[in-house]
Amino acid sequence: MRLRPFATCDLPGMSRVCLLTGDAGADATPVYRDPDLLGHVYATPYPVADPGLTWVVTDGSGAVVGYVVGTADSQGFARWQEQHWWPALRERLPRPEDVDHATRDHELLRVVHDGATYDPAVTDRYPAHLHIDLLPAAQGRGLGRALITTLRDALRERGVPGLHLGVSGGNTGAIAFYERVGFTVVERHPWGLTLGTDLRGS
């Protein structure tokens, strides 16, 4: 498997990986009617906004089996989304009028229409954030650590002081992994944890 910088042709593969890992690390295909929704929110806007902070892992056939995406400035990214990302999706995807208990599409559609927000109490210290996903076949090979190290090094080169992420409380394997690569708990929520890491050290 190969880790390399993002290319535009990777976007569909990234969206697919996002869906296949989108239910606390498990396949979220049964959870969403629209298979592209998770990617629209958590994967594809990042390389469109700043392609220099996305890397992918591909298998022997060249298919995307994992990625890390990030932004150096979460608050600035939210403003970019309002100007350049959400408007087209809002025109194409209507705001849900009711909760569909059979799926979770309504949760992501509300993010599309209300926009993403980031807690200034977190971003003041950890202005960057990331999302990382690896298919099971790519796990246990050191690729997750390599992806995060690559992103951290790029953020340090830009002078970014800290990096954070959110993780579902049910994804215990991911939480243990993030702790091993240097993240600590910043905030606790009903849905899970915000973890952060200081980038000012060596």
C-alpha positions in Angstrom: 0.0 0.0 0.0 1.2 3.5 -0.8 0.8 6.8 1.0 0.8 9.8 -1.4 -0.4 13.4 -1.7 -4.0 13.9 -2.7 -5.0 14.2 -6.4 -8.4 15.4 -7.6 -9.2 11.9 -9.0 -9.2 10.6 -5.4 -12.4 12.4 -4.4 -14.9 9.6 -5.2 -12.7 7.0 -3.5 -12.4 9.2 -0.4 -16.2 9.6 -0.2 -16.5 5.8 -0.5 -14.0 5.2 2.4 -15.8 7.8 4.5 -19.1 5.9 4.1 -17.5 2.4 4.7 -16.0 3.6 8.0 -18.7 6.2 8.9 -20.6 4.4 11.7 -18.1 4.7 14.6 -15.5 2.9 12.4 -18.0 0.4 10.9 -19.8 0.4 7.5 -22.4 3.2 7.5 -24.0 2.0 4.2 -27.2 0.8 6.0 -27.4 4.1 7.9 -27.7 6.6 5.1 -30.0 6.7 2.1 -27.7 9.1 0.3 -24.2 7.4 0.2 -22.5 10.7 -0.6 -23.7 12.7 2.5 -20.9 11.7 4.8 -18.3 12.6 2.3 -19.9 15.9 1.6 -19.5 16.8 5.3 -16.4 15.0 6.6 -14.1 14.3 3.6 -14.3 16.0 0.3 -14.6 19.7 1.2 -11.1 19.6 2.9 -8.9 19.0 -0.2 -11.1 21.3 -2.2 -10.4 24.1 0.3 -6.7 23.2 0.9 -5.4 20.3 -1.1 -2.0 20.6 0.5 -3.3 19.1 3.8 -4.8 15.9 2.4 -3.0 12.5 1.8 -4.4 9.2 0.7 -3.5 5.6 1.0 -4.0 3.4 -2.1 -3.8 -0.3 -2.6 -2.1 -2.3 -5.3 -4.9 -1.5 -7.8 -4.6 2.2 -7.1 -7.9 2.3 -5.2 -8.2 4.7 -2.2 -8.3 2.7 1.0 -7.7 5.5 3.5 -7.0 9.2 3.9 -6.3 12.0 6.2 -7.8 15.5 5.6 -7.2 18.6 7.6 -7.5 22.3 7.8 -5.0 24.6 9.5 -7.7 27.1 10.6 -11.0 25.6 11.7 -12.8 28.9 12.0 -11.5 30.1 8.6 -12.6 26.7 7.1 -16.1 27.3 8.5 -16.2 30.7 6.7 -14.9 29.1 3.5 -17.7 26.5 3.6 -20.3 29.1 4.0 -19.1 30.9 0.9 -18.0 28.1 -1.3 -19.2 24.7 -0.2 -22.7 24.7 1.4 -24.6 26.9 -1.0 -24.6 24.4 -3.9 -25.5 21.5 -1.6 -28.3 23.5 0.0 -29.8 24.1 -3.4 -29.6 20.4 -4.3 -30.5 18.8 -1.0 -33.6 20.1 0.8 -33.6 20.7 4.6 -35.4 17.7 6.3 -38.8 18.6 7.6 -39.1 15.5 9.8 -36.8 13.1 11.5 -36.4 9.8 9.6 -35.8 7.3 12.3 -34.8 4.6 9.7 -31.7 6.6 8.7 -29.4 9.4 9.9 -29.5 11.5 6.7 -31.5 14.2 8.6 -28.5 14.7 10.9 -26.1 15.5 8.1 -28.6 17.5 6.1 -29.0 19.8 9.2 -25.2 20.3 9.1 -25.4 21.2 5.4 -28.1 23.8 6.1 -27.0 25.1 9.4 -23.2 25.0 8.7 -20.4 23.6 10.7 -19.3 25.3 13.9 -16.2 25.0 16.0 -15.8 25.8 19.6 -13.5 28.9 20.1 -12.4 27.5 23.4 -10.9 24.6 21.5 -9.7 26.3 18.4 -7.9 29.1 20.3 -5.4 26.5 21.4 -5.9 23.8 18.7 -6.9 25.8 15.5 -6.4 22.9 13.1 -8.5 19.8 12.9 -8.5 16.5 11.0 -10.5 13.6 9.8 -8.9 10.2 9.2 -10.3 7.0 7.9 -8.8 3.6 6.9 -10.6 0.6 5.5 -10.0 -2.6 7.6 -7.6 -4.0 5.0 -5.3 -0.9 5.5 -5.4 -1.0 9.3 -2.7 -2.5 11.6 0.1 -1.5 9.1 1.2 1.7 10.7 -0.5 3.8 8.0 -2.8 5.7 10.4 0.3 6.8 12.4 2.0 7.7 9.1 -0.9 9.8 7.9 -1.2 11.7 11.1 2.6 12.3 11.3 2.6 13.6 7.7 -0.3 16.0 8.5 1.3 17.2 11.8 4.6 17.9 10.1 2.9 19.9 7.4 1.0 21.9 10.0 4.1 22.6 12.0 5.8 23.9 8.8 2.9 26.4 8.7 3.4 27.4 12.3 0.1 26.0 13.5 0.2 25.5 17.3 -2.3 22.7 17.8 -4.5 20.1 16.2 -7.8 18.6 17.3 -10.4 16.0 16.3 -13.7 14.6 17.4 -14.3 10.9 18.0 -17.4 8.9 18.8 -17.5 7.6 22.3 -18.3 4.1 20.9 -15.2 4.0 18.8 -12.9 2.7 21.5 -10.3 1.4 19.1 -9.9 4.9 17.5 -9.7 6.6 20.9 -6.9 4.2 22.0 -5.1 4.8 18.7 -5.3 8.6 19.0 -4.0 8.4 22.6 -1.0 6.3 21.3 -0.1 9.0 18.8 -0.1 11.8 21.3 -3.7 13.1 21.6 -5.3 13.9 24.9 -8.9 14.6 26.0 -9.8 18.3 25.6 -13.6 18.1 26.0 -16.2 15.4 26.8 -19.6 15.4 25.0 -22.7 13.2 25.0 -21.6 11.9 21.6 -17.9 11.3 22.4 -14.7 13.2 22.9 -12.7 16.2 21.5 -9.0 15.3 21.5 -6.1 17.6 20.9 -2.3 17.6 20.5 0.2 20.4 20.8 2.3 21.0 17.7 4.8 23.4 19.2 7.0 20.7 20.6 9.5 18.5 18.7 
